Amino acid sequence: MYFQLSKLILWPRLDAEPRVVDFELGVVNVISGASKTGKSAVIPIIDYCLGSEKCTVPVGVIRENCTWFGIVINTIEGQKLLARRAPGDQQSTGDMYFIEGPNVDVPRRIEGKNYNLDSVKASLNRLAGLTNLGFDPSSEDGFKSRPSFRDLMAFTFQPQNIVANPDVMFFKADTNEHREKLKTIFPYVLNAVTAEVLQARFELDQLNRNLRRKESELRALVAANTAWQAEAQAWARQAIELGVLDADRVLPAEWSDVLDLLREIAKSKGSNARPSLRGLDTTLGRLDDLRTQETAQAAALAEHRQRLNELRRLRESADAFGSSIHIQRDRLALAKWLKELTVAAPSESLVAVGRGSRDELLLLCDNLEEIEVKLRAQPTLSDTLDKETHRVRVATEEALNALNETRAEIANLERRSEAAQAAADHFDRTERFLGRVEQALVLYDRADQSSTLRDEIAKLRARADELQRTIAEAGVHRKLRNATTRVESAVNRFVPQLDAEWKEAPVQLAIDDLTIKVVRGTRSDFLWEIGSGANWLAYHIATTLALQEFFLSETNHCVPYLLVYDQPSQVYFPKRAAIRDDDQNIDPQFRDEEDIQAVRKVFALLGQQAVAHKGRLQIVILDHAGEDVWGSLPGVRLIEEWRGPYALVPREWYQSQA
C-alpha cells in the first residue's frame, strides 16, 4: 500500500507555531542526532497517531510541552492529516483530528477533535483494503479476529529495542497478544490466505450448518416413511375388518397401488363403513336421523347464545351512555334555576349573575334542554332491547329444549338396542380409523418431499466440495511455501551485503516462531541461538527488506510501503561515540573503520532498495551516526540533525516556562 510519511507535527502548549519535521518521499530519510534529543520518540509518535491502544511517547519534555501529536501521510487518495491529543496523565486518549485532501495544510492550532479513534482505525482499514472477515468463522474475537491496520505495523517499525533483538523479530511481537495475532495474519499478508479463502471459510461454515440440518430432516422423514410403509398392509386389512372395504377386496402388492388404496379409504364415509347397518331395524335409521338433527340443533343453540351475548354488551353500552347523560343534566340544573330567577326578577338576577353572563346562562339552559331530549329518547332504546332480548332468550330456550329432547331420544334408543349400541361403537371406531389414515397420508406426503430435500442436499454438498477446494489446506500451504521461498531468496541476497558472520548460509523464515533460522551444514539455528549483535542487526535488516520487496511485488498489497528503523548502528557505536562537541569529529578512540564500514553497508543497502523501487518505498532512519559515516550514498538524504540546540522539541517551548 502506498503510504508514506510527509510530515511529523507537534503542537505546543504555549502560543507558538507547531514543530514540523518534513520528510522526502521514496528515499531513505535520516534524522541524525545525539542522545536525549527525541529520536526514539518518533516511532511512538507515528504509532500513536496511527491508532495504537497506548501512548508510548516518553514522559517528560515531549509530553509535558505538547498538546497534540500529528503526522501527514501521502496515499493514493491524497494527503491525510492524523492528529491525536496528547494523553497528559492518562495512558492514551481517543480524541483525533483528521482531515484529508490533495494537499493538506497544517493548522496552527487544533481547537478540538473532529474524529474518534475507532473512526480513524476504520478509515485506515478501508485504505489498506483489509477484509472484514475473521480467520475463524466460529469465533470473531481474540487472535482469530479480522486483520486490522494496527496488525500491519509489525512489518513497518523497528524500534531501538527490536532492531537488533535476537529474541524478537517484529514490532510488538514481544507480547503474547500481538505475537499470536501476528502468527494468524502472516499467511494473509503473504497472500496464502486471501479474502476469497476467508469468504469461502465463512460460507462453508454456514453451508455445513444448513447441510447438517437438512440431512437430519431427511433421516427423520426416511425413517418415518419406512415405518409407515411397513404398516400400510395392516391399515388395509383393518379397513376390511371395519367394513370400509369389501371383504373380497384383493390387496395390491405394489407400493404405489397400496398408496392409492389408502387414499381411497381416507375418502370413505364412516356411515357407509358399517356392514350391518342395512340389516338392522328401523331404530338405526332413526338414530342416524337424530344424530344429524343433533348436529343442526347444537349449531342453532350456539348461534342464539352468541346473539344473547351481543345484546347484553349493547345493553351495557346503552346504560353507560344514559348514566353519563344524567350526570351532565344534573350538572346543568343550576343554569335552569338561574334562568327562572332571571325571568321572575330580571333586575335582581342581573346583579347576582352579572350583566355580561346572561348569554352564557341562556346557552347553558339550551344545552340542558338538549340533554333532556336525549334522556327522553333513552327509554325507547331500552324497550327495543328488552323486546329483542326476550325474543332471543325464548328462541335459545326452545333450541336447548329441542337439543336435550333429541339427545334423550338418542340415549334411549342406544340403551334399548344392542345393535344400535354396537353400530354406534363401530361408527366411532371407523371415524377414528379414517382420521388416522388421513393424518398418516398427510405425514407421508411430507415425507415424500424427500426427493426435493435430496436435491437440495446434493446441491449443498456440491457447493461444499467447491468451497473445500478453495480453502484446501494443501493449497494454502503450497502458496505459503512459495511466498516464504520468495522472501527467503531475497533475504539470502541481502545478507551477503551486510556484516553477517555466515554470509552464504541459507536463511529460512520460521513463521510459527516469528523469526528466522540459519542453515549451516546439518544444523539449523534460530536467531536467538546465534551470537553477535552484528548478526542480529543484519538479519533484521535483511528480513524486513525482503518482506517489503514481496509486498511491493504484489498488486495493491495491504502493508504500507514504509520502514522506520531506530538506532541500527547501536551495535557498532556506543552512544557517546556519536556525540559531537561543537564542530569536532567523533573522538578517534571510538572510531573503528570496520564498524563504520559495517554501518555504511546498512545505509547503502537501504538506499539501494529505495532507489530500486522507484519511489514506492520510503525508509526512515533515526540514528546517532552522522553524514561522515553514511554520507554521499545513493537514495539516502539527511532530513534533520538534532545536536547542540536542535532537537525534536524546540528548547524555547520549555525554557521560556522555566
C-alpha positions as CSV (number, residue, x, y, z in Angstrom):
1,M,0.0,0.0,0.0
2,Y,1.4,3.4,-1.0
3,F,1.6,5.0,2.4
4,Q,4.5,7.4,3.0
5,L,5.3,9.9,5.7
6,S,5.3,13.5,4.6
7,K,5.3,15.4,7.9
8,L,5.6,14.8,11.7
9,I,4.0,17.6,13.7
10,L,4.0,18.6,17.4
11,W,1.6,21.3,18.6
12,P,2.9,23.2,21.7
13,R,1.1,24.1,24.9
14,L,2.2,27.7,24.6
15,D,1.2,30.1,21.8
16,A,3.7,29.2,19.2
17,E,4.0,27.7,15.7
18,P,3.8,23.9,15.6
19,R,7.0,21.9,15.2
20,V,7.0,20.3,11.7
21,V,9.6,17.7,10.5
22,D,9.4,17.3,6.7
23,F,10.3,14.0,5.0
24,E,11.1,13.2,1.4
25,L,9.1,10.5,-0.4
26,G,10.6,7.4,-1.9
27,V,14.1,7.7,-0.3
28,V,15.9,6.9,2.9
29,N,15.2,9.8,5.3
30,V,17.9,10.1,8.0
31,I,17.4,12.0,11.2
32,S,20.8,12.1,12.9
33,G,21.4,13.3,16.4
34,A,22.7,12.9,19.9
35,S,21.1,11.2,22.8
36,K,18.1,12.7,24.5
37,T,17.1,14.8,21.5
38,G,13.9,12.9,20.8
39,K,14.9,10.4,18.1
40,S,13.4,7.4,19.9
41,A,10.1,9.3,20.3
42,V,9.5,9.4,16.5
43,I,8.3,5.8,16.2
44,P,5.9,6.1,19.2
45,I,4.5,9.4,17.9
46,I,3.8,7.9,14.5
47,D,2.4,4.7,16.1
48,Y,0.2,6.8,18.4
49,C,-1.2,8.8,15.5
50,L,-2.0,5.6,13.7
51,G,-4.2,4.3,16.4
52,S,-2.2,2.4,19.0
53,E,-4.0,1.5,22.1
54,K,-1.4,3.0,24.4
55,C,0.8,6.0,24.1
56,T,4.5,5.0,24.4
57,V,5.8,8.5,23.8
58,P,8.4,9.0,26.5
59,V,7.2,11.1,29.5
60,G,9.0,14.3,30.3
61,V,9.8,17.1,27.9
62,I,7.7,15.9,24.9
63,R,4.5,15.0,26.8
64,E,4.7,18.0,29.1
65,N,5.1,20.5,26.3
66,C,2.8,19.2,23.5
67,T,-1.0,19.3,23.3
68,W,-1.3,17.2,20.1
69,F,0.9,14.9,18.0
70,G,0.3,14.5,14.3
71,I,1.5,13.1,11.0
72,V,0.7,13.9,7.4
73,I,0.8,10.8,5.1
74,N,0.7,10.5,1.4
75,T,-1.6,7.9,0.0
76,I,-3.2,7.1,-3.4
77,E,-6.2,9.1,-2.2
78,G,-4.1,12.2,-1.5
79,Q,-2.8,13.5,1.8
80,K,-4.2,12.8,5.2
81,L,-3.5,14.5,8.5
82,L,-3.9,12.3,11.5
83,A,-3.5,14.1,14.8
84,R,-4.2,12.8,18.3
85,R,-4.4,14.6,21.6
86,A,-1.5,14.2,24.0
87,P,-2.7,11.9,26.8
88,G,-1.5,14.0,29.7
89,D,-1.7,11.8,32.8
90,Q,-3.6,9.1,31.0
91,Q,-2.2,6.2,29.1
92,S,-3.9,7.3,25.9
93,T,-6.9,9.3,24.6
94,G,-9.3,8.6,21.7
95,D,-9.6,12.2,20.6
96,M,-8.5,12.5,17.0
97,Y,-8.3,15.3,14.4
98,F,-8.5,14.0,10.9
99,I,-8.6,15.9,7.6
100,E,-7.7,14.8,4.0
101,G,-7.3,16.4,0.6
102,P,-4.9,16.6,-2.3
103,N,-2.6,18.8,-0.2
104,V,-3.3,19.2,3.5
105,D,-2.4,22.4,5.3
106,V,-1.2,22.0,8.8
107,P,-3.3,24.1,11.2
108,R,-1.5,26.4,13.6
109,R,-3.6,25.1,16.5
110,I,-6.1,22.3,16.9
111,E,-9.1,23.5,18.9
112,G,-10.8,20.2,19.4
113,K,-11.4,16.7,18.0
114,N,-13.5,16.0,14.9
115,Y,-13.0,12.2,14.8
116,N,-12.5,9.5,17.4
117,L,-10.0,6.6,17.5
118,D,-12.4,3.9,16.1
119,S,-13.4,6.1,13.1
120,V,-9.7,6.6,12.2
121,K,-9.0,2.9,12.6
122,A,-11.9,2.1,10.3
123,S,-10.7,4.6,7.7
124,L,-7.2,3.1,7.8
125,N,-8.6,-0.4,7.5
126,R,-10.5,0.7,4.4
127,L,-7.5,2.4,3.0
128,A,-5.5,-0.8,3.4
129,G,-8.2,-2.8,1.7
130,L,-8.4,-5.3,4.5
131,T,-11.1,-7.9,4.7
132,N,-13.9,-7.6,7.2
133,L,-13.9,-11.4,7.9
134,G,-12.1,-13.1,10.7
135,F,-9.9,-16.1,10.3
136,D,-12.2,-18.5,12.2
137,P,-15.9,-18.5,11.4
138,S,-16.8,-19.9,14.8
139,S,-15.1,-17.1,16.7
140,E,-14.7,-13.4,15.7
141,D,-12.8,-12.4,18.8
142,G,-9.2,-12.8,20.0
143,F,-6.3,-14.0,17.9
144,K,-8.6,-15.2,15.1
145,S,-10.4,-11.9,14.6
146,R,-10.3,-9.9,11.3
147,P,-6.9,-8.4,10.3
148,S,-6.6,-4.7,11.1
149,F,-4.3,-1.9,10.0
150,R,-2.8,-2.0,13.5
151,D,-1.6,-5.6,12.9
152,L,0.4,-4.4,9.9
153,M,2.6,-2.1,12.0
154,A,4.6,-5.3,12.9
155,F,6.2,-5.1,9.4
156,T,6.8,-1.3,9.5
157,F,8.5,-0.3,12.7
158,Q,11.9,-1.5,14.1
159,P,12.4,0.5,17.3
160,Q,15.6,0.5,19.3
161,N,14.6,-2.5,21.4
162,I,13.7,-4.6,18.3
163,V,16.1,-3.6,15.5
164,A,18.9,-5.9,16.8
165,N,17.0,-8.1,19.2
166,P,17.8,-11.9,19.0
167,D,14.5,-12.9,20.6
168,V,12.0,-10.6,18.8
169,M,12.0,-10.0,15.0
170,F,8.8,-7.9,14.6
171,F,7.3,-4.9,16.3
172,K,5.4,-5.7,19.5
173,A,5.8,-9.4,19.0
174,D,7.3,-9.5,22.5
175,T,3.8,-9.5,23.9
176,N,1.7,-12.7,23.7
177,E,-1.4,-10.9,22.3
178,H,0.4,-9.4,19.4
179,R,2.6,-12.4,18.9
180,E,-0.4,-14.8,18.4
181,K,-2.3,-12.4,16.2
182,L,0.8,-11.9,14.0
183,K,1.1,-15.7,13.6
184,T,-2.5,-15.7,12.5
185,I,-2.2,-12.9,9.9
186,F,1.2,-14.0,8.5
187,P,-0.3,-16.3,5.8
188,Y,-2.7,-13.4,5.0
189,V,0.0,-10.8,4.4
190,L,1.9,-13.4,2.3
191,N,-1.3,-13.9,0.2
192,A,-1.5,-17.6,1.0
193,V,-4.8,-16.9,2.8
194,T,-6.8,-14.5,0.6
195,A,-10.0,-12.6,1.2
196,E,-11.6,-15.2,-1.2
197,V,-10.4,-18.0,1.1
198,L,-11.8,-16.3,4.2
199,Q,-15.1,-15.7,2.4
200,A,-15.2,-19.4,1.4
201,R,-14.5,-20.4,5.0
202,F,-17.4,-18.4,6.3
203,E,-19.7,-19.6,3.6
204,L,-18.6,-23.2,4.1
205,D,-19.3,-22.9,7.9
206,Q,-22.8,-21.6,7.2
207,L,-23.4,-24.2,4.5
208,N,-22.3,-27.1,6.7
209,R,-24.8,-25.9,9.4
210,N,-27.5,-25.9,6.8
211,L,-26.4,-29.2,5.4
212,R,-26.5,-30.9,8.8
213,R,-30.0,-29.6,9.5
214,K,-31.3,-30.8,6.2
215,E,-29.6,-34.2,6.5
216,S,-31.3,-34.6,9.9
217,E,-34.7,-33.7,8.4
218,L,-34.1,-36.2,5.6
219,R,-33.2,-39.0,8.1
220,A,-36.3,-38.3,10.1
221,L,-38.5,-38.3,7.0
222,V,-37.0,-41.5,5.6
223,A,-37.3,-43.3,9.0
224,A,-41.0,-42.2,9.3
225,N,-41.7,-43.2,5.7
226,T,-40.0,-46.7,6.1
227,A,-42.0,-47.4,9.3
228,W,-45.2,-46.2,7.6
229,Q,-44.8,-48.4,4.6
230,A,-44.3,-51.4,6.9
231,E,-47.7,-50.6,8.5
232,A,-49.6,-50.0,5.2
233,Q,-50.8,-53.6,4.7
234,A,-52.1,-53.6,8.3
235,W,-54.1,-50.4,7.5
236,A,-55.7,-52.0,4.5
237,R,-56.6,-55.2,6.4
238,Q,-58.2,-53.1,9.2
239,A,-60.2,-51.2,6.6
240,I,-61.7,-54.6,5.5
241,E,-62.5,-55.5,9.1
242,L,-64.3,-52.3,9.7
243,G,-66.3,-52.6,6.5
244,V,-64.7,-49.7,4.7
245,L,-63.5,-52.1,2.0
246,D,-65.4,-55.2,0.7
247,A,-64.4,-58.4,2.3
248,D,-63.5,-59.9,-1.1
249,R,-61.2,-57.0,-2.0
250,V,-57.7,-58.2,-3.1
251,L,-54.9,-56.1,-1.5
252,P,-52.3,-55.0,-4.0
253,A,-48.6,-55.8,-3.7
254,E,-47.0,-52.7,-5.3
255,W,-46.4,-49.8,-3.0
256,S,-47.9,-47.2,-5.4
257,D,-51.1,-49.3,-5.6
258,V,-51.3,-49.7,-1.8
259,L,-50.9,-45.9,-1.6
260,D,-53.8,-45.3,-4.0
261,L,-55.9,-47.8,-2.0
262,L,-55.2,-45.9,1.3
263,R,-56.2,-42.6,-0.4
264,E,-59.5,-44.2,-1.4
265,I,-60.0,-45.4,2.2
266,A,-59.4,-42.0,3.6
267,K,-62.1,-40.5,1.3
268,S,-64.7,-43.0,2.6
269,K,-67.6,-42.0,5.0
270,G,-68.0,-43.5,8.4
271,S,-71.7,-44.1,7.9
272,N,-71.1,-46.3,4.8
273,A,-68.5,-48.3,6.6
274,R,-70.9,-50.3,8.8
275,P,-71.7,-53.6,7.1
276,S,-74.6,-54.4,9.5
277,L,-76.4,-51.1,9.0
278,R,-78.6,-52.3,6.2
279,G,-79.7,-55.4,8.1
280,L,-80.6,-53.6,11.3
281,D,-84.1,-52.5,12.2
282,T,-85.5,-49.0,11.7
283,T,-84.0,-47.9,15.0
284,L,-80.6,-47.5,13.4
285,G,-82.2,-45.3,10.6
286,R,-83.9,-43.2,13.2
287,L,-80.6,-43.0,15.1
288,D,-78.8,-41.6,12.0
289,D,-81.5,-39.0,11.6
290,L,-81.3,-38.0,15.2
291,R,-77.5,-37.6,15.0
292,T,-77.9,-35.3,12.0
293,Q,-80.7,-33.4,13.8
294,E,-78.5,-33.1,17.0
295,T,-75.7,-31.5,15.0
296,A,-78.0,-28.9,13.5
297,Q,-79.7,-28.1,16.8
298,A,-76.3,-27.7,18.5
299,A,-75.3,-25.2,15.8
300,A,-78.6,-23.3,16.2
301,L,-78.1,-23.1,20.0
302,A,-74.6,-21.8,19.7
303,E,-75.9,-19.1,17.3
304,H,-78.7,-18.0,19.7
305,R,-76.2,-17.8,22.6
306,Q,-73.9,-15.6,20.6
307,R,-76.8,-13.3,19.8
308,L,-77.7,-13.1,23.5
309,N,-74.1,-12.1,24.4
310,E,-74.1,-9.4,21.7
311,L,-77.4,-7.9,23.1
312,R,-76.0,-8.0,26.6
313,R,-73.0,-6.0,25.6
314,L,-75.3,-3.5,23.7
315,R,-77.4,-3.1,26.8
316,E,-74.3,-2.3,28.9
317,S,-73.2,0.3,26.4
318,A,-76.6,2.0,26.4
319,D,-76.8,2.0,30.2
320,A,-73.4,3.6,30.4
321,F,-74.4,6.3,27.9
322,G,-77.6,7.0,29.8
323,S,-75.7,7.4,33.1
324,S,-73.3,9.9,31.5
325,I,-76.3,11.9,30.2
326,H,-77.9,12.0,33.6
327,I,-74.7,13.3,35.2
328,Q,-74.5,16.1,32.6
329,R,-78.1,17.1,33.2
330,D,-77.6,17.3,37.0
331,R,-74.5,19.5,36.5
332,L,-76.5,21.9,34.3
333,A,-79.6,22.1,36.7
334,L,-78.2,25.2,38.3
335,A,-78.5,27.0,35.0
336,K,-82.2,26.3,34.8
337,W,-82.7,27.7,38.3
338,L,-80.8,30.8,37.4
339,K,-82.9,31.3,34.2
340,E,-86.1,31.1,36.3
341,L,-84.8,33.7,38.6
342,T,-83.9,35.9,35.7
343,V,-87.4,35.7,34.2
344,A,-89.1,36.2,37.6
345,A,-87.0,39.2,38.8
346,P,-84.7,40.3,36.0
347,S,-83.1,43.3,37.9
348,E,-82.1,41.3,40.9
349,S,-80.8,38.3,38.9
350,L,-78.6,40.5,36.7
351,V,-76.9,41.8,39.9
352,A,-76.3,38.2,41.0
353,V,-75.3,36.8,37.7
354,G,-73.6,39.7,36.1
355,R,-74.7,41.7,33.0
356,G,-72.1,40.0,30.8
357,S,-73.1,36.4,31.7
358,R,-76.7,36.4,30.5
359,D,-75.9,34.9,27.1
360,E,-73.8,32.2,28.7
361,L,-76.6,31.4,31.1
362,L,-79.0,31.0,28.2
363,L,-76.5,28.8,26.3
364,L,-76.3,26.5,29.4
365,C,-80.0,26.2,29.5
366,D,-80.2,25.3,25.9
367,N,-77.6,22.6,26.4
368,L,-79.7,21.3,29.3
369,E,-82.8,21.1,27.2
370,E,-80.8,19.1,24.5
371,I,-79.7,16.6,27.1
372,E,-83.3,16.3,28.4
373,V,-84.3,15.4,24.8
374,K,-81.7,12.7,24.7
375,L,-82.9,11.3,28.0
376,R,-86.4,11.2,26.8
377,A,-85.2,9.1,23.8
378,Q,-83.4,6.6,26.1
379,P,-86.4,4.6,27.2
380,T,-87.3,3.9,23.6
381,L,-83.9,2.2,23.0
382,S,-84.2,0.3,26.3
383,D,-87.7,-1.0,25.3
384,T,-86.4,-2.2,21.9
385,L,-83.5,-4.0,23.5
386,D,-85.8,-5.7,26.0
387,K,-88.1,-7.0,23.3
388,E,-85.2,-8.3,21.2
389,T,-83.5,-9.9,24.2
390,H,-86.8,-11.6,25.3
391,R,-87.3,-13.0,21.8
392,V,-83.7,-14.3,21.5
393,R,-83.9,-15.8,25.0
394,V,-87.1,-17.6,24.1
395,A,-85.5,-19.0,20.9
396,T,-82.4,-20.1,22.9
397,E,-84.6,-22.0,25.4
398,E,-86.5,-23.6,22.6
399,A,-83.3,-24.7,20.9
400,L,-81.9,-26.0,24.1
401,N,-85.0,-28.0,24.9
402,A,-85.1,-29.4,21.4
403,L,-81.4,-30.5,21.7
404,N,-82.0,-32.1,25.0
405,E,-85.0,-33.9,23.7
406,T,-83.0,-35.2,20.7
407,R,-80.1,-36.3,22.9
408,A,-82.5,-38.0,25.3
409,E,-84.1,-39.9,22.4
410,I,-80.7,-41.0,21.1
411,A,-79.7,-42.2,24.6
412,N,-83.0,-44.1,24.9
413,L,-82.6,-45.8,21.5
414,E,-79.0,-46.8,22.2
415,R,-80.0,-48.3,25.6
416,R,-82.9,-50.2,24.1
417,S,-81.0,-51.6,21.1
418,E,-77.8,-53.6,21.5
419,A,-77.4,-53.5,17.7
420,A,-77.7,-49.7,17.8
421,Q,-75.0,-49.5,20.6
422,A,-72.8,-51.8,18.5
423,A,-73.3,-49.6,15.5
424,A,-72.6,-46.5,17.5
425,D,-69.3,-48.0,18.7
426,H,-68.5,-49.2,15.2
427,F,-69.2,-45.8,13.8
428,D,-66.9,-44.2,16.3
429,R,-64.1,-46.7,15.7
430,T,-64.4,-46.3,12.0
431,E,-64.3,-42.5,12.2
432,R,-61.2,-42.6,14.3
433,F,-59.6,-45.1,11.9
434,L,-60.4,-42.9,8.9
435,G,-59.0,-39.9,10.7
436,R,-55.7,-41.8,11.5
437,V,-55.4,-42.9,7.8
438,E,-56.0,-39.3,6.6
439,Q,-53.3,-38.0,9.0
440,A,-50.9,-40.7,8.1
441,L,-51.3,-39.8,4.4
442,V,-50.6,-36.2,5.2
443,L,-47.4,-37.2,7.0
444,Y,-46.5,-39.5,4.1
445,D,-46.9,-36.6,1.6
446,R,-44.5,-34.6,3.7
447,A,-42.1,-37.5,3.8
448,D,-42.5,-37.9,0.1
449,Q,-41.0,-34.5,-0.3
450,S,-37.7,-36.1,0.5
451,S,-36.9,-36.1,-3.2
452,T,-36.8,-32.3,-3.2
453,L,-34.8,-32.4,0.1
454,R,-32.4,-34.8,-1.5
455,D,-31.9,-32.4,-4.4
456,E,-31.2,-29.5,-2.0
457,I,-28.7,-31.7,-0.1
458,A,-27.0,-32.7,-3.3
459,K,-26.6,-29.0,-4.3
460,L,-25.3,-28.1,-0.9
461,R,-22.7,-30.9,-1.0
462,A,-21.6,-29.9,-4.5
463,R,-21.1,-26.3,-3.3
464,A,-19.3,-27.6,-0.2
465,D,-16.9,-29.6,-2.3
466,E,-16.3,-26.5,-4.5
467,L,-15.6,-24.3,-1.4
468,Q,-13.4,-27.1,0.1
469,R,-11.2,-26.9,-2.9
470,T,-10.9,-23.1,-2.5
471,I,-9.8,-23.4,1.1
472,A,-7.9,-26.6,0.9
473,E,-5.1,-26.6,3.4
474,A,-2.8,-28.2,0.9
475,G,-3.3,-25.3,-1.4
476,V,-2.8,-22.8,1.4
477,H,0.4,-24.5,2.5
478,R,1.7,-24.6,-1.1
479,K,1.0,-20.8,-1.6
480,L,2.6,-20.1,1.8
481,R,5.7,-22.2,0.9
482,N,6.0,-20.4,-2.4
483,A,5.7,-17.0,-0.7
484,T,8.2,-17.8,2.0
485,T,10.6,-19.2,-0.6
486,R,10.5,-15.8,-2.4
487,V,11.1,-13.9,0.9
488,E,13.9,-16.3,1.8
489,S,15.5,-15.8,-1.6
490,A,15.5,-12.0,-1.0
491,V,17.0,-12.4,2.5
492,N,19.7,-14.6,1.1
493,R,20.5,-11.9,-1.5
494,F,20.6,-9.1,1.2
495,V,22.6,-10.8,3.9
496,P,25.9,-11.0,2.0
497,Q,25.7,-7.2,1.5
498,L,25.7,-6.8,5.3
499,D,28.1,-7.5,8.1
500,A,26.8,-11.0,8.9
501,E,29.1,-13.8,10.1
502,W,27.7,-16.6,7.7
503,K,27.0,-14.7,4.5
504,E,26.5,-17.8,2.4
505,A,24.4,-19.8,4.9
506,P,20.8,-20.1,3.7
507,V,18.1,-18.4,5.7
508,Q,14.7,-19.9,6.4
509,L,11.6,-17.9,7.6
510,A,10.1,-19.6,10.6
511,I,6.6,-18.2,10.7
512,D,5.4,-20.3,13.7
513,D,8.2,-18.9,15.7
514,L,8.2,-15.4,14.1
515,T,11.9,-15.4,13.5
516,I,14.5,-16.8,11.0
517,K,16.7,-19.9,11.0
518,V,20.2,-20.0,9.6
519,V,21.1,-23.3,8.0
520,R,24.7,-24.3,8.4
521,G,25.5,-27.8,7.2
522,T,23.3,-30.3,9.0
523,R,22.0,-27.9,11.6
524,S,19.5,-25.0,11.6
525,D,19.9,-22.3,14.3
526,F,17.2,-19.9,15.3
527,L,18.2,-16.2,15.6
528,W,18.4,-16.4,19.4
529,E,20.9,-19.2,19.1
530,I,23.3,-17.1,17.1
531,G,25.7,-14.7,18.8
532,S,26.8,-11.2,17.9
533,G,24.7,-8.0,17.6
534,A,26.1,-7.6,14.1
535,N,24.4,-10.8,13.1
536,W,21.1,-9.9,14.7
537,L,21.1,-6.5,13.0
538,A,22.0,-8.0,9.6
539,Y,19.1,-10.5,9.8
540,H,16.6,-7.9,11.0
541,I,17.5,-5.5,8.1
542,A,17.6,-8.3,5.5
543,T,14.3,-9.9,6.6
544,T,12.3,-6.6,6.8
545,L,13.6,-5.5,3.4
546,A,12.8,-8.9,1.9
547,L,9.3,-8.7,3.2
548,Q,8.9,-5.2,1.8
549,E,10.2,-6.5,-1.6
550,F,7.5,-9.2,-1.5
551,F,4.8,-6.7,-0.6
552,L,5.9,-4.3,-3.4
553,S,5.7,-7.2,-5.9
554,E,2.1,-7.8,-5.2
555,T,-0.7,-5.7,-6.6
556,N,-2.2,-3.3,-4.0
557,H,-0.8,-5.1,-1.0
558,C,-2.3,-4.1,2.3
559,V,1.0,-3.5,4.2
560,P,2.4,0.1,4.0
561,Y,5.5,0.5,1.8
562,L,7.2,2.2,4.8
563,L,10.1,1.1,7.1
564,V,11.2,3.0,10.2
565,Y,14.5,2.0,11.9
566,D,15.6,3.4,15.3
567,Q,19.4,3.2,16.1
568,P,20.5,0.5,13.7
569,S,24.1,1.5,14.4
570,Q,23.9,0.9,18.1
571,V,25.6,-2.5,17.9
572,Y,28.7,-0.8,16.5
573,F,28.9,2.6,18.1
574,P,28.4,3.4,21.8
575,K,26.2,6.4,22.3
576,R,28.9,8.7,23.4
577,A,30.9,8.0,20.3
578,A,28.3,9.8,18.2
579,I,28.1,12.9,20.4
580,R,29.8,15.9,18.8
581,D,31.3,18.8,20.7
582,D,30.5,21.8,18.5
583,D,32.0,21.0,15.1
584,Q,34.5,18.4,16.3
585,N,34.5,15.0,14.7
586,I,34.0,11.8,16.6
587,D,36.7,11.0,19.1
588,P,39.2,8.8,17.3
589,Q,39.4,6.4,20.2
590,F,35.8,5.4,19.5
591,R,36.1,5.2,15.7
592,D,36.7,1.8,14.1
593,E,36.9,1.7,10.4
594,E,35.4,-1.8,10.2
595,D,32.4,-0.7,12.3
596,I,32.0,2.4,10.1
597,Q,32.0,0.2,7.0
598,A,29.5,-2.1,8.6
599,V,27.1,0.7,9.4
600,R,27.7,2.2,5.9
601,K,26.7,-1.2,4.4
602,V,23.3,-1.0,6.2
603,F,22.6,2.5,4.9
604,A,23.9,1.5,1.4
605,L,21.5,-1.5,1.2
606,L,18.6,0.6,2.4
607,G,19.3,3.3,-0.1
608,Q,19.8,0.8,-2.9
609,Q,16.4,-0.7,-2.2
610,A,14.7,2.7,-2.0
611,V,16.2,3.6,-5.4
612,A,15.3,0.2,-6.9
613,H,11.7,0.5,-6.1
614,K,11.5,3.9,-7.8
615,G,9.9,6.0,-5.1
616,R,7.3,3.4,-3.9
617,L,9.3,2.5,-0.8
618,Q,10.1,5.1,1.9
619,I,12.6,4.4,4.7
620,V,13.2,6.5,7.8
621,I,16.3,6.0,10.0
622,L,16.8,7.6,13.4
623,D,20.5,7.2,14.4
624,H,23.5,8.7,16.2
625,A,25.7,8.2,13.1
626,G,26.3,11.3,11.1
627,E,26.9,12.0,7.5
628,D,30.6,11.3,7.9
629,V,29.6,7.6,8.3
630,W,26.9,7.2,5.6
631,G,27.1,10.4,3.5
632,S,27.0,10.5,-0.3
633,L,25.2,7.2,-0.6
634,P,22.5,7.0,-3.4
635,G,18.9,7.3,-2.2
636,V,20.0,8.5,1.3
637,R,19.0,12.0,2.5
638,L,19.7,13.9,5.7
639,I,16.4,15.4,6.9
640,E,17.5,17.0,10.1
641,E,20.4,16.8,12.6
642,W,19.5,17.1,16.2
643,R,22.6,18.2,18.0
644,G,23.5,21.2,20.1
645,P,20.5,23.5,20.4
646,Y,18.5,21.4,17.9
647,A,16.1,18.6,18.9
648,L,12.6,17.3,18.3
649,V,11.1,19.7,20.8
650,P,12.3,23.3,20.4
651,R,14.0,24.5,23.6
652,E,12.1,27.7,23.7
653,W,8.9,25.7,24.4
654,Y,10.1,24.7,27.8
655,Q,12.9,27.1,28.6
656,S,10.5,30.0,28.4
657,Q,8.4,28.3,31.1
658,A,11.3,27.6,33.5
